[in-house]
Amino acid sequence: MLKKSLAENDQALELGLAIRARRKKMGLTMQAVANAAGLSVGFISQIERGLSAPSLASLAGITEILEMPRGSFLVQPDAGDMTRSKGREVYSVPGAAASYERVSSTFTGSQLHSVVLHEPPGHRSEPISHKGEEMFFILEGEITVEIEGDKEVLRKGDTIHFDSTRVHSTWNHGIVTASILWCGTMDVFGDAPSPIHKISSLGGGNNNKSKGENK
């Protein structure tokens, strides 16, 4: 993971402290949140201590579980039925190096969500699993995609489509920023009327675990 600036560290710590306070108020362990969000307990611990910032998908899952409005941390732009390349706002999760452009809208019955994701050189996303499916289309640069231990290098013009319940992550192993069109069924914008994760799953198991603080 890339070294963050002082400003990014402050933003990541502020986000982490808010998540920790809410988790404790709800009486949940980090393991319970990690299991429900499809993340490792070690990564939840890093977020709460301001050592790592979540991706857009991870933030969506965590805030859904903790019943927190996503707007408390991230104001995402609205999008109409059509967007223009020069008119799209570039934004990021506080403290994170990756940035996004929203390219999909929301309407009654819509199930598809999409962003253009920009990953700087050296950026690694956290391993995650969640409901739904997703597809990457590489617009610029190249990345390594790992799905349950299987690695593939994707270059400009390449695509990958997979079941999101499989543990997956990405790494920009190159020297230029990689731009990726991401399309998926996970509601990363917070527009869907139903929750991403069922609260009953808080006591469930998850294959994506690691050792770490659980208090």
Helices and strands as residue ranges (DSSP letters): H 6-25, H 30-37, H 41-48, H 56-65, G 70-72, E 90-91, E 99-102, E 113-119, E 133-140, E 142-147, E 150-155, E 159-163, E 168-171, E 178-184, G 199-203
